[in-house]
């Protein structure tokens, strides 16, 4: 198995319950997501004593995002990080962006953490990214309902 070692640290190994150097490694993994086979780089711990890969809860969450972001790239969708970058570009919160677009209050939170957006929502997010004037018109139309932080963006422009 091909492994790229990211780091090695002495710790109690959850696999063999011994204290020794445990490596954090990246390996190519494969999963089926939305009827599509996706090859992605996954992070694991490697116990040399047991010759086993294992992961903790944080790695499970990170690997889930890696899988879904690889799927997004394959399908031409924005990644979770790119969605966050669009928000950061405009200085708008997740909930205010949802309000602005008439989406459920946690939609953007889910897209940035674990759920893959549909093509219609992806198209809207790409338009916001590429067309600041359209974003500002949406913002102006909804300013009474937005947080003070998001309204500050209007004052700056």
C-alpha positions as CSV (number, residue, x, y, z in Angstrom):
1,X,0.0,0.0,0.0
2,X,1.3,3.4,-1.0
3,X,1.4,5.8,2.0
4,X,2.6,9.4,2.3
5,X,3.7,10.1,5.9
6,X,2.5,13.5,7.1
7,X,3.9,13.2,10.7
8,X,5.0,10.8,13.3
9,X,4.5,11.2,17.1
10,X,5.0,9.1,20.2
11,X,1.6,8.4,21.7
12,X,-0.7,5.6,22.9
13,X,-1.8,3.8,19.8
14,X,-5.6,3.2,19.8
15,X,-5.0,0.2,17.6
16,X,-2.6,-1.9,19.7
17,X,-2.9,0.1,23.0
18,X,0.9,0.4,23.3
19,X,2.9,3.6,23.4
20,X,5.0,4.0,20.3
21,X,5.6,6.2,17.3
22,X,2.3,6.5,15.4
23,X,2.3,7.8,11.9
24,X,-0.3,10.0,10.3
25,X,-0.5,9.0,6.7
26,X,-2.3,9.8,3.5
27,X,-3.5,7.0,1.3
28,X,-5.6,6.8,-1.8
29,X,-9.0,5.5,-1.0
30,X,-12.1,4.8,-3.0
31,X,-15.7,5.2,-2.2
32,X,-19.0,5.4,-4.1
33,X,-20.9,8.7,-3.6
34,X,-24.1,9.5,-5.4
35,X,-23.6,6.5,-7.7
36,X,-20.2,7.7,-8.7
37,X,-16.9,6.1,-7.8
38,X,-14.6,8.6,-6.2
39,X,-10.8,8.2,-5.7
40,X,-9.6,10.5,-3.0
41,X,-6.7,11.0,-0.6
42,X,-7.7,9.9,3.0
43,X,-5.9,10.5,6.3
44,X,-5.3,7.7,8.7
45,X,-3.1,6.7,11.6
46,X,-0.8,3.8,11.0
47,X,0.3,1.3,13.6
48,X,3.5,-0.4,12.5
49,X,3.2,-3.0,15.3
50,X,-0.2,-4.2,14.1
51,X,0.3,-3.1,10.4
52,X,-3.1,-1.5,10.6
53,X,-4.6,1.8,9.4
54,X,-7.2,3.4,11.7
55,X,-8.7,6.8,12.3
56,X,-10.2,9.0,15.0
57,X,-13.4,11.0,14.8
58,X,-11.7,14.1,13.4
59,X,-10.1,12.1,10.6
60,X,-13.5,10.6,9.8
61,X,-15.0,14.0,9.4
62,X,-12.0,15.3,7.5
63,X,-12.1,12.3,5.2
64,X,-15.8,12.8,4.6
65,X,-15.1,16.3,3.4
66,X,-12.2,15.1,1.3
67,X,-14.4,12.5,-0.4
68,X,-17.2,15.0,-1.0
69,X,-14.9,17.8,-2.2
70,X,-13.3,15.3,-4.7
71,X,-16.8,14.4,-5.9
72,X,-17.6,18.1,-6.2
73,X,-14.5,18.7,-8.4
74,X,-15.3,15.7,-10.5
75,X,-18.8,17.2,-11.1
76,X,-17.7,20.7,-11.6
77,X,-19.2,22.0,-8.4
78,X,-17.7,24.4,-5.9
79,X,-15.8,22.8,-3.0
80,X,-16.7,23.5,0.6
81,X,-13.7,25.7,1.0
82,X,-14.6,27.7,-2.2
83,X,-18.1,28.3,-0.8
84,X,-16.5,29.7,2.4
85,X,-14.1,31.8,0.3
86,X,-17.1,33.4,-1.4
87,X,-18.6,34.3,1.9
88,X,-15.3,35.7,3.2
89,X,-14.9,37.8,0.0
90,X,-18.2,39.6,0.8
91,X,-17.9,39.4,4.6
92,X,-21.3,37.8,5.1
93,X,-22.2,35.1,7.6
94,X,-23.6,31.7,6.7
95,X,-27.0,32.5,8.0
96,X,-27.2,35.9,6.3
97,X,-26.2,34.4,3.0
98,X,-29.0,31.9,3.4
99,X,-31.5,34.7,4.3
100,X,-30.3,36.7,1.3
101,X,-30.9,33.8,-1.1
102,X,-34.1,32.6,0.5
103,X,-32.6,29.3,1.5
104,X,-33.0,27.3,4.7
105,X,-31.1,28.9,7.6
106,X,-28.4,26.1,7.8
107,X,-28.0,25.4,4.1
108,X,-24.6,27.2,3.7
109,X,-23.4,25.7,7.0
110,X,-24.2,22.2,5.6
111,X,-22.5,23.0,2.3
112,X,-19.4,24.1,4.0
113,X,-19.2,21.1,6.4
114,X,-20.8,17.9,5.0
115,X,-23.5,18.2,2.4
116,X,-23.0,18.5,-1.4
117,X,-25.0,21.3,-3.0
118,X,-27.2,20.7,-6.0
119,X,-26.3,22.2,-9.3
120,X,-29.0,24.9,-9.0
121,X,-27.5,26.2,-5.7
122,X,-24.0,25.8,-7.1
123,X,-24.9,28.0,-10.1
124,X,-26.2,30.7,-7.8
125,X,-23.1,30.6,-5.7
126,X,-20.9,30.9,-8.7
127,X,-22.9,33.8,-10.0
128,X,-22.5,35.6,-6.7
129,X,-18.8,35.0,-6.9
130,X,-18.5,36.3,-10.4
131,X,-20.9,39.1,-10.3
132,X,-20.4,41.5,-7.3
133,X,-23.0,43.9,-8.6
134,X,-25.7,41.2,-8.5
135,X,-24.6,40.3,-5.0
136,X,-24.9,44.0,-3.9
137,X,-28.4,44.3,-5.4
138,X,-29.4,41.2,-3.4
139,X,-27.9,42.6,-0.3
140,X,-29.6,46.0,-0.8
141,X,-32.9,44.3,-1.3
142,X,-32.6,42.3,2.0
143,X,-30.6,44.8,4.1
144,X,-33.5,45.2,6.7
145,X,-33.4,41.5,7.5
146,X,-29.6,41.1,7.7
147,X,-27.3,41.2,10.7
148,X,-25.4,44.5,11.5
149,X,-22.2,42.8,10.4
150,X,-23.5,42.1,6.9
151,X,-25.1,45.5,6.7
152,X,-21.6,47.0,7.3
153,X,-20.6,45.5,4.0
154,X,-23.1,47.9,2.3
155,X,-21.7,50.9,4.1
156,X,-18.1,50.0,2.9
157,X,-19.2,49.8,-0.7
